[in-house]
């Protein structure tokens, strides 16, 4: 069984780029696999429980239900045991440089034309020198000693990859405050939880080389890695949890459909065209055949909004019934099918329900066609009304007034709904009903008459 995981750090709200990584792991797991939500929450200074709750809420909104949830903050004993194994094997060592000293060494290396790689000076310290540094109050951080040579792997998206470990600094795996860092704890978790497949952003390619060396040092089987291209803002800048505009929370508040967000995040910048999907099963099938490009994919908010509207238009009543009920929208499947093609967001269905059912006449521009409105009031048919009422009524109006096309329909729509556009009136009119229609037409007639020039005015 393939085991996938999504490992966000709860230091902010998830954004569209995080959703890409989430979906490229969660969707393949639907085909008989297992999906783990692992909260990388060891950074006590930045992690907040509201972000933990936000991650769970975002996953539920997208329709993703993890098979299992783990928190790194509850797994320190496992990390400590792995740490001791590596120390016994001579693969980790204490280092005492301050951040300022390390930055100065990197700067000098660049100035001299050398790569800014840590020179392992801590390995040259004697016991007496280490004791002296600790007597000064310095506490060590711990580095993993990388192997010599090159390390490679068959990347699921990028093809064969190979990195010279000598070009990398020995990574810090434990801070001087004793906190385990991601590059190490992630390896221990993946090995302990039996993760077989990791899909993540291409910004982790170098991490993968380091972590493969750690898997080998621990005698653990590594997962298969695949690195997808990254999403950027329209200006080409990368996404950040500090930017709220493209957070899933913000998109949800804007009324963007979760299926549209899922389809956009998973398909943009891939060999599959971005398109509406009926459900996550359909999207999973598309993702299975999609291949991310090597170039970053720029997010177009207008494209996402259009995709969301198309998604709304295709939703059947059973899929939206609970949400419509929460919005106070009645009328059942017939009303939904009447209005859905005119909605940018599902929440706009509530606006059309109010327009159809509110007692007060909708606000509309003043109309000038007094004869048409007078004849509309006079000829308004008796109930019951159905979808044929509009056609028979307007046919009679056209014969009586000579009005046709837009000259006939536009004033009636404005008088009845207050808007120049909207759902097909043949289907909407029965929801408005005769009493409300008569009141609105009469009000429009009175306003038109009052705004007309008095006879004889010059």
Buried (B, 14 or more C-beta within 10 A) or exposed (E): EBBBBBBBBBBBBBBBBBBBBBBBBBBBBBEEBBBBBBBBBBBEEEBEEEBBEBBBBBBEBBEBEBEEEBBBBEBBEBBBEBBEBBEEEEBBBBBBBEEEEBEEBBEEBEEEEEEBBBEBEBEEBEEEEBEEBEEEEBEBBBBBBBBEEEBEBEBBBBEEBEBEBEEBBBBBBBBBEEBBBBBBBBBBBBBBBEBBBBBBBBEBBBBBBBBBBBBBBBEBEBBBBBBBBBBBBEEEEEBEBEBEEBBBBBBBEBBBBBBBBBBBBBBBBBEBEBBBBEEBEBBBBBBEEBEBEEEBBBBBBEEBBBBBBBBBEBBEBEEBBEEBEEBEBEBEEEBBBBBBEBBBBBBBBBBBBEBBBEEEBBEBEEBEBBEBBBBBBEBBEEEEBEBEBBEEBBEBBBEBBEBEEEEBBBBBBBBBBBBEEBBEBBBBBBBBBBEBBBBBBBBBBEBBEEEEEEEEEE
